[in-house]
Amino acid sequence: MNTNKLALLCLLAGFSVIGCNSKVSEKEKEEAQQQGPDSVATQTDKLTLPAPFATESAENRPEEAGWPEGKMPTAPAGFTVTKFADKLDSPRWTYVAPNGDIFVAESATKKSADRITLLRDVNKDGKPEMREIFMEKLNKPLGMLVLNNFFYVANTDGLYRYPYKPGETKITSKGEKIVELPAGGYNNHWTRNLLANADGSKIYISVGSASNVADHGMEEEKRRANILEVNPDGSGERVYASGLRNPVGMDWAPGSKTLWTAVNERDKLGDDLVPDYITSVKEGGFYGWPYAYFGQNEDPRRKGENPGLVAKTIVPDVPVGSHTASLGLAFYDKTKFPTKYQNGAFVGQHGSWNRSALSGYKVVFVPFKNGKPAGKPEDFLTGFVESAKKVYGRPVGVTVMDDGSMLVNDDSGGTIWRVAAQ
């Protein structure tokens, strides 16, 4: 049925467009449940997925209480956790420039600060002495990049670049919008991340979907649920990989030319569907959204719509838990952490809302060897959850510093935590 006609019928029937368009009949749910569990071979384990709708879709949003005085996250033995910066307004993402300056994007779904703050650790003691507003009056910024004497900012509506000299403490020029990006959407997938390749000849932009599972039709999803590739001047755009519901964190596996991303998967199929994941990104690869998940497991809400793409769906490399909102990704390419952590991946998990028991709200570690996953995810930075209904904070971006420490952005807690080996 035509999408516009369906929307009209939904409204006439008294349903919201989202609720009606994504509605699955009880009979369809029963058929999906009868499929039984699916077994999927990933790079780290054999994953058993429950049938769709094995449990009811839950809404469980904990109170974000903030950190009491003296309380902080917990790292494994042999590490220290300190407060690198606090009293920030939703510090969602951090970028370290080639000269060591630290830029923090303060942005949020609602009441966004819409600014980038500069932090500078002048005496290299692990705590910034300088703090300045570097840019303001932006539009939900996230990704940042210094390249070819420009400072790039990925706002929710486009990629902008500004003339930049290393060491500058403020940019006031209007800059230039070099790529128009689709903004808005029904799932608040507003973040746009940036990453350049080794020689600076290409920029990669992550763009999340407009909805949970194409609830309003694919016309709303143009150039979304993708990683885009552009030239530094914004020209030559192409889709590098697609079918990625909400890719946010991106990084290069150490010693390789392999792009990896952290992907926040779909909701409303039950407590344990669908696992978020980190994966290597194959050029031209399709990862399932919205038609399939974790390989060729067809989403019952999009059943029969695109069997050709279902058949092409790539199985992601490493599942990292359902509804964990895994957003941050950074490979540890330094030597200060113990050997087991070197060249492995750290994943910032912002935390669940669509699960009866909380999941995520921590940073996990995935060991790597020779550029490949070498073990299951394990907890690294925990202690963000106070109770089943309350959390202190929510980790998002993870950033490896030049001195071998790691920064973890806690947007809910207004804090950036520093984790260092003792």
N, C-alpha and C positions, 0 to 999 in steps of 0.2 A: 504494500500500500504506500502511496505517496506520503512523505514525511509530514507535509503541511496538512494534508487531509486527516492524518492520524492525530496530529496535534489538535485540530479542530474538534474531532470526535471526542478526544480526551476531555477537552474543556466543556463540551456540551454535556458529557456524562458526569461532570462534577469532579473529575480527577485533575491533579496537577499534571502538566506535560511530562515532567520527569517521572513521576510515579507510574503514570499510565504507559509511557513509552518503554520503560524498563520492566514492566510488569510481566511476570511469568505465571501462567495458569497453574492451578494445583495439580492438574494432570501432568503438565510438563515437569513440575517439580518432582512428582512421583517417578516419572520416567528417568529423570536425571539421577535420583537417589538409587534407582535399581541398577545403575551402571556399576555400582560398587567402587571400591578404591582403585586408583590407577598407580602403577609403579613406573617411575621415571628415573633413568640413570643420569646423574649429574657428574661433574668432574670430581666431586668430593664424596659422594655417597649415593646410595640407591634410595630415592625419595618416594615414600608412599603417600599419595594424596587422597584425602577422603572424597566421597562423591559430593557433587554440588548439593547445597541445602541439607547436608547431613545434620547441621545445627541451624537454628534460627539466626538470622542476621541481628546482631546486637548493637546497641548504641551505648557506649560507656565512656564518657568524657570526664576524666578526673579533675578535681580542683587543682589549679596551679598555684601552690601556696607560697613559693619563694623559699629562700634558704635562711634558716635561723642563724643567728650569730654563732660562729665557730663550727658550723656544719658545712661539710663539703663532700664531693664525690670520693669514691674509694677506688684505688688502683691496686694491682697485684703487689706482693712483697717485692721490694727492690726499687720501687718508684715513689716519688713524692708528688703530691698534688698541691698547687698553690693557686691563689687568685691572681691572674695576670692583669685583668681589668674588670671593673664592675660599674654599676650605675649607668649601664648602657641601655638604650631603648630597642629591645629586640635585636641583639647582635647576631644575625642569622648566618653570616658568612665572613670568612677572612681570606685575604690574599696577601702574600709576601712578595713585594717588588724585588727586582734584581739587586737594588742597593740595600735591601734589608728593611725598608720601611714597611709597616704593617697597616693594611687598610681593612676596615671593618664596615660591611654593609649592614646598616640598621634599617630593617624593613619588615613589614608584617602584613597579614591578610587585611586587618582592619586597623585604623588609626596608625598608619605607618609613619615612622619618622622621616623616611624617604631621604636619608643622607648617608654619606660615607665619612667615617671618622678615621683620621690618621693617628696611629700610635708609633712612637719611636723610642726604642730602648737604646739610649745614647751610650751608657756605660756597660752595656751587655751583661747586666746582672739578673736578667730574667724578669724585669719589671719595667714597663715603659715610663720614662720621665716626661715625655712630651705627648700631649693629647690635643689635637686640633680638629675642628670640623673642616674636612677636605673638600667636600661637595655637599650641596643641599638642594632642596626643591626638585628632587628626582622623582621617578615614578616606579616605586617598588623595585629598587636595584638589588641585584644579587651578584652575578659574575663580574669579575674585574680582571684587567689584563694590562700590562705595560708591554708595548711592542712598537718598534720603529718610531720612537719619540712621540708616541701617542699613549694616552690613558683611555682604555676602553671600558665602558660600563654597559652591562646588559640590564636595561630596564625591562619591565614586563611587556612594554609595547614596542621595543626595538633595541638595536645595537647602536650605541653612540660612541664617538671618539672625540678626544679633546687634545690639543697640543700640550705636551708635557715635557718638563725638564726634571731629571732626577733630583730629589731633595726639596722640590716645591712643597709648601705646606698648605696650599689652597689653590683650587681651580675655580675661576669665576667666569670664564668664557662660555659662550653658549654651546660651542661644540657642533658636531655634525651627526645627524642621524643617517647611518649608512645602510642599515637593514631594517625594514619594517617587519615587526613580529606580531602575530595574532595575540591580542590581549583579552582579558575577561574569561568567561567560562563559568560552568556551574559547580566545579569541584575545587575552585581556588588553586588550580595548578598555575600559579602566576610567576613562579621563579624561572629565570633564564640564566643558565650558567655558561661560562666561557673557558676554553682551553685552546692553546696554540700548539702546533706540532713543533718538532725540535728545531727546524730551521726558520720558523716563523712565517712560512709561506701560506699556511692555512689556519683558519680559526674555526673551532667547533662550538656550536650553540645547542644547548639542550632545551627542548620545548615540550612541556607536558600536555596531556590531552585536555580538552575542554570539559569533559564529563567523565563519569565513572566507566561506562562501557558503550560509548557512542549513543547515549540515550536520546539525543536530538538529531541523530542522523550524521552521516559522514561529511556532509556539507559544512557542518560546524567544526569539523576536525582538520580542515585543510592546513597543511604545513605543521601539524601538531602531532604529539606522540612520536616525535622524531629527534634525531640528532642531525642538525644541518651543518654543512661545510661551506664556508665562504672564503674569499680572498681577503687580505687585510684591509682593502678599500671597500669591502662589502659586495663586490661583484662576484659572479661565478657561482651563485648559490646552487647547491644540489642537496638532495637527501642522502646523507651518509648511511643511516640505518633507520628503520621504521618499526612500528608495532611495539614501541617502548612507552608504556602508559604514562609514566612520569619519571623520566630520567633526570637526575639532578647532579650528583657528584660525578666528576669525570677525572681520570688520571691515566698516565702511561705506566704500564708495568715496567719496573726497572730492568734495564738491559735489553729492552725490546722496543718495537715500534707498534705495540698492541695497545689500542685504546680500550679502557675499561669504564664502565658506568655503574652507578647504583640506581636501581629502579624501584619505585613505589607502585605496587601492583593494585589490582581492582578490589572492590568491596562488594558486600551484600550477597556472598555465596556461602557464608557460614564462618565459624570461628577460625577454621584452619585452611581456608582458601581465600585468596591465592597467596603463596609465599612471595614476599619481596625477594629481591636477588641482586647480586653483583655479577656482572658478566663481561667477558671480552666482547668487543663489538666488531662484528665482521662487516666489511664494506659491502653495502648493498643488502645486508641481512635483514630479515623480518622476524620479529620476536613475539608475534601472536596477537597483540592488542588490536581490535577488540574481539576478534573472532575465536581465538584460542589462547590457552595459557600453559606454560611449562611444556612446550612441545605441542603435540597435536591433540591436546585435550580441548575439545570444542566447548566454548561457553554456551550453556543452554539458552541464554538470552539472545544469542546471535546465531542460533542453530540454522545450518543450511544456507547461510547468506553468502559465504565465500569459501567454498571447499578448496579452491586452488591455493589461497593463501594459508589456510589451515595446514595443508600438506607441506607447505614451505617453512612452517614455523620452526625456528631454532630453539633447542632446549638451552636455557640459561645455565651458566657454569656453577654458581654457588647459591643455593637458597639460604636466606638469612631470617626466616621466620615470617609468619603471616601477620599482616596488619602492623608491622613494626615501624612503618614509615621510615624506611632506610633511605636517607638522603645524602649524608656526607660520605665521601670516599677519599682516602689518601694512602698512597703506598709509602712505607717507611724506607727511604733511600739513604739514610744516614747510618752511622755506626755506634752511636752512644747507647741505644737500647741493646739488651742482650741479644745474642745471635739468633735465637728463635724468632725474634720480631723483625729482623732485618729482611727487607724486600717484601715483607708481607703487607696485607691491606687492613686498614682500620676503617670501620663503617660507623657513622653516626646515625643512631636510630631515634627519631623524634618521638615515637611512641604511638600506640593504637588509640582509635576511638570506636572501631567497628568489631570489637571482640569482647566477649563477656568477662574475660580475665585480662588484665593489662599485659601487653607485650611490647618489647622495645624499651624505650626510656633508658638507654645505655649506649656505650660504644663497644662494639665487638671487634675481634681480631680474627683474620683469616690467614693462616700460614701459607707461604708460597715457596716453591723451590724451582729454580730454573725457569722462572716466568710463568709457572703453572700452580694452581691451587694444590696444596699438599696436606689438607686436613680440614676438619669441620670448623665452623665459627666457634669462638670461645669468648666468654665475657672478659672485657678488659677494664672499662671504667663504669662502675655501677654506683648505687646509692642515691639515684635520682628519685626513687619511689619511696614515699613514706608509708602508704597503706594502699588498700585496694581501691580507694576513692580519692587519694591525694598524692600529688607529686611535688617535689621541690623545684624541679626544673626539667628542661627538655633539650637534650643535645642535638645539634644539627651538623654544622660544618666541622671538619677535622683538618688540621693544617700542620704539616711537618716543618719545623723551623730550621734555619741554617745551623743553629747550635746543637741540633739533635734532639731538642725537646719537641713536644707536640701541644698545639693549642686546640681546645674543644670549645666551640661556640654553644652556649646555653641561652637560647633566645628568650625563653620563658623566665629564666632566672636573671636576665640582664647582665650576665657574667661571661667572661672568657676564662676558662681554666687552663692552667699550664701543667702538663705532666712531664716529669723529667726522671731519668734514671739516677739512682743514688750513687 
